[in-house]
């Protein structure tokens, strides 16, 4: 689990929109890949899925006025979820920090 200070601050709705429009380009550029990414947003939680490589939600973001918390949901996956979480954390730090 990683925590990022929500300095700007980002609401769950604004972060959801940012993820949908910018995160795929960010992570695919960093990893030189072409990952498909899906998002599910309910209240102050956003699940991030990589359906081509991991079954079900891989990462969860919990949003409060003070912080964003990223939790790895697919820790037992054969795919490197730590690398995906690291890239998501970098993206969130740029957006919220």
C-alpha positions in Angstrom: 0.0 0.0 0.0 1.3 3.5 -0.9 0.0 6.8 0.2 0.3 10.1 -1.8 -0.6 13.5 -0.3 -3.6 15.0 -2.1 -2.1 18.5 -2.3 -3.9 19.9 -5.3 -6.6 18.3 -4.2 -8.2 15.8 -6.6 -11.7 14.6 -6.2 -12.6 11.1 -7.1 -14.5 12.3 -10.1 -11.6 14.5 -11.4 -9.1 11.7 -10.8 -11.3 9.2 -12.6 -11.4 11.5 -15.6 -7.6 12.0 -15.5 -7.0 8.3 -15.4 -9.3 7.7 -18.4 -7.7 10.4 -20.5 -4.0 10.3 -19.5 -2.9 7.3 -17.5 -2.8 4.8 -20.5 -0.5 7.1 -22.4 1.7 7.7 -19.3 2.2 4.0 -18.4 2.5 2.8 -21.9 5.1 5.5 -22.6 7.1 4.6 -19.4 6.9 0.8 -20.0 7.1 0.9 -23.9 4.0 -1.2 -24.0 0.4 -1.1 -25.2 -1.6 -2.2 -22.1 -5.4 -2.0 -22.2 -6.7 -0.4 -19.0 -10.2 -0.4 -17.5 -11.5 1.7 -14.6 -14.4 1.3 -12.2 -15.4 4.2 -10.0 -17.7 4.0 -7.0 -17.9 6.9 -4.5 -14.3 7.5 -3.4 -12.8 4.3 -4.7 -11.4 3.6 -8.2 -10.4 0.1 -9.3 -7.8 -0.2 -12.1 -7.8 -3.3 -14.2 -5.4 -4.6 -16.9 -7.7 -7.2 -18.5 -5.2 -8.5 -21.0 -2.6 -9.6 -18.3 -4.5 -9.8 -14.9 -7.9 -11.2 -14.3 -10.1 -8.9 -12.2 -9.1 -5.6 -10.6 -5.3 -5.2 -10.1 -5.1 -1.9 -8.1 -7.4 0.2 -6.0 -7.2 3.9 -5.3 -9.0 5.3 -2.2 -9.4 9.1 -2.4 -9.9 11.4 0.5 -9.3 15.2 0.7 -5.9 14.6 2.4 -4.5 11.6 0.5 -4.7 9.0 -2.2 -4.0 5.4 -1.1 -3.0 2.8 -3.7 -3.5 -0.9 -2.8 -2.5 -3.9 -4.9 -5.4 -6.2 -5.2 -3.8 -8.8 -7.5 -0.7 -9.5 -5.4 -0.8 -13.2 -6.2 -0.8 -12.6 -10.0 2.0 -13.9 -12.2 2.3 -10.5 -13.8 4.5 -7.8 -12.1 1.8 -5.9 -10.2 4.5 -4.1 -8.3 5.7 -2.4 -11.5 2.1 -1.4 -12.4 1.6 0.0 -8.9 4.9 1.9 -9.1 3.8 3.5 -12.4 0.4 4.4 -11.0 2.0 6.0 -7.9 4.3 8.1 -10.2 1.3 9.3 -12.2 -0.7 10.2 -9.0 2.3 12.0 -7.5 2.5 14.2 -10.7 -1.3 14.9 -10.6 -1.9 15.4 -6.9 1.5 16.5 -5.6 
